[in-house]
């Protein structure tokens, strides 16, 4: 079957990780994606999106900074009614995944869920598990939710400080992510 795209060519169904250096514009891009998908507008200026409800968890922002970003991205337009944005959310292992699942269930035409950033929602690591197992466990509930609901989930994450020529190796963490 062909994938369902929240942002055609960039964010398909399932879980997508958008990783970049701190202060590299990930949150700006995520907000642009959220507004485009919620409004049926154009992401990145020219990628037409189908409209529908979007949940954007801007967990590294405060209300003031988020409002400033929204004003800049919207350029005087009203925020789409289908866009739900918050700067606070429970950790994944403390009801956060259940709350996302509830949001998806109550928004039947949901187009996209964005979590900015994974580190702010992933919950506690299991001291008895290895780093790979902890990374895998952090992603597993998002993947299960995305597959069960058909709603794409975009997780923002950071890159390793050392970097790498291979984009997959540059994502902070292990191949479990």
Secondary structure, DSSP 4 states (H G I P E B T S, - for coil): -PPPEEETTTEESSEEEEEE-TTSSHHHHHHHHHHHHHHT-EETTTEE-----EEEEETT--HHHHHHHHHHHHTTPPPPTTEEEES----GGGTHHHHHHHHHHH-TT--EEEEE-GGGTS-PPPTTS-HHHHHHHHHHHHHHHHHHH--EEEEEEEBPSS--SSTTTTBSS-TT-
